[in-house]
């Protein structure tokens, strides 16, 4: 992968990071200002449910922010776009779809396939012995 393409991916990563950090700041501001007392139990339950969903979404964002920082570190180290499993170049299409990717399509597919037979085998067995 050429330096121009790496620079494009780096900018995409920086833009993603900026957007996520802004969304996180906004959400945290809303959560910190949220002081409500509800007379109706149903309203309180709805508000708590919304709050929990927001916290879950922020945790997902936090994980993605961490992945972006790691990807930017790989750019800095000259390792961006290199599969961490086989050492081959990760395809441009994969990096466009998933800029934080650490595995090439082949290694990712193999990793997913390794998990499937185990799961499929456990589901294939009947839960109770046949009589």
Secondary structure, DSSP 8 states (H G I E B T S, - for coil): --HHHHHHHHHHHHHHHHHHHHHHHHHHHHHHH-----SSHHHHHHHHHHHHHHHHHHHHHHHHHHHHHHHHHHHHHT-TTB-TTT--B--HHHHHH-TT--S-HHHHHHHHHHHHHHHHHHHHS-SS---
